Amino acid sequence: MFNSEQNNIAFYNSSPLGRLGGAGIYIHIPFCKQACHYCDFHFSTSMKKKEEMVLALAKELQLRKGEFEYEIIETIYFGGGTPSRLQIADIRFLIATIYEHYTIVENPEITLEANPDDLSESYLLELKGIGVNRLSIGIQSFFEEDLKLMNRAHDSAQAKKCLEIATRYFDNISLDLIYGIPDPSQNGEQAKQMTNERWRQNIQTALSFGIPHISSYALTVEPKTALNKLIQTGKVASPNDEVAQEHFMILVETLETNGFVHYELSNFGKENYFSRNNSAYWLGKKYIGIGPSAHSYDGDYRSWNVANNALYLKALQNDELPNEVEKLTLEDRYNEYIMTGLRTIWGVSLARIEQEFGSQYLDYLKQQSQKFIVDGLLSITDGILKPTLKGKFLTDGIASDLFYLNLE
């Protein structure tokens, strides 16, 4: 167990995560059983084109192998959508395609995102048999009223049952929890206190299963979602930022007390259980995104695939890549480092800012961050700029104020 942040960083530097080089593959599976009210990711509830999609994903993997000809793949991540909507044969085929066309490290992290209602005992055993060694399970809440509000496909009993079974066969499991969920049945201060208690119970239930990694996010209202419409029509209360911040502080305190490291704004892991895939992204490693709407990054260029299943399939059937590409400017790369660095325990290195971006960027960062330092939201220790505990919940907003914009 970690005793200090220095130990956390030392652990990272001595682990596979800290090695120079290495890359990841992300595969977006654009299918879901039903639409969650808060979700604005790209997906379809129709599985009619599933076979064609799996073949197209394999075709894109093959067409793009030259991009990572000299890279070693350390992580494979099936995201979505809901990857557990695929059959075992589909996942096995895609993993085999990666091994055929890419150089893979001896023990890669292979993660599959899954929903509780898909995780039968036989499915879990077969996943393990084809090489999946990490699960990311979308629990979101253990309370029926929350799950109904979010229009999740599973119920509380399924959430608990799937964890009971999954922990028999998988050691490396992450689960998702959402906080700041409004309670339309309560009002005023009483609702606030009841919500806090329910949130504590959610965390404690997760801990009772011995899960080594938890990802947790505030409920956000995105345009063009069912949740946004429900709020606009007065059927659901709007999430309260103050309540969400209280939940965040409860989350941090509870998980750190239980031996978790808050290594990224929304992610908590025990020793040796940080997400290698996500950590690589936050630390600027290269990755290829396969599938409709997926993004890719190689350090100099970013690309993204069309967020349309029909157009994606048509392009791949013609051996074409359905993506757009942009070359990142120095300003783009600086802004991305600020955003990702502030979200992690590794922070933003002032020495790296000067070395990679120049003294103008360093001076700008020092100037822009001063007001947040004075307000106790940021601190600089040993040349590393980080949010304080007080500033963590506000990290994304602080980062946007540190972006380098329109200075020419």
Number of C-alpha atoms within 10 A of each C-alpha: 12 14 9 10 14 12 12 18 16 12 16 18 13 10 12 12 20 17 11 9 14 21 24 27 23 22 23 23 28 27 24 22 18 15 20 19 20 20 19 14 13 19 23 19 12 12 14 9 13 17 11 13 22 19 17 22 22 21 19 22 23 16 15 15 17 12 12 20 11 12 19 17 25 24 23 24 24 25 20 25 24 24 23 26 22 17 13 15 12 16 20 16 15 19 18 13 16 18 12 13 16 21 16 19 14 9 11 18 21 20 24 24 21 22 27 23 20 19 22 14 15 8 14 21 17 15 24 14 12 15 16 23 19 21 24 22 25 21 27 23 26 23 16 14 16 19 19 14 18 20 17 23 17 18 20 17 13 19 21 17 14 20 21 14 15 22 14 11 14 17 15 20 22 26 21 18 22 20 26 23 24 21 18 14 9 12 11 7 9 10 15 18 12 13 21 19 12 16 24 16 15 20 19 13 15 23 16 8 13 13 19 21 26 25 21 19 16 19 21 17 18 14 12 12 15 19 24 18 16 15 14 12 10 11 11 17 17 20 18 13 13 11 19 22 17 15 22 22 15 15 21 20 13 16 20 14 10 12 16 23 25 24 21 22 22 20 23 25 22 20 16 15 19 24 23 23 23 15 19 21 15 19 15 17 18 22 27 25 21 24 31 28 23 22 21 20 21 16 13 13 14 17 17 20 20 19 18 16 18 12 14 23 23 14 16 20 15 8 14 14 18 20 18 11 13 11 11 15 11 15 16 15 17 18 18 16 22 24 22 22 22 26 25 22 20 21 22 22 20 19 14 14 19 14 12 13 15 13 14 10 20 18 13 14 19 14 11 17 19 14 12 16 18 10 11 14 21 22 18 16 9 7 13 17 23 24 26 17 13 13 19 23 21 15 21 16 11 21 21 13 13 18 20 17 11 6 6 3
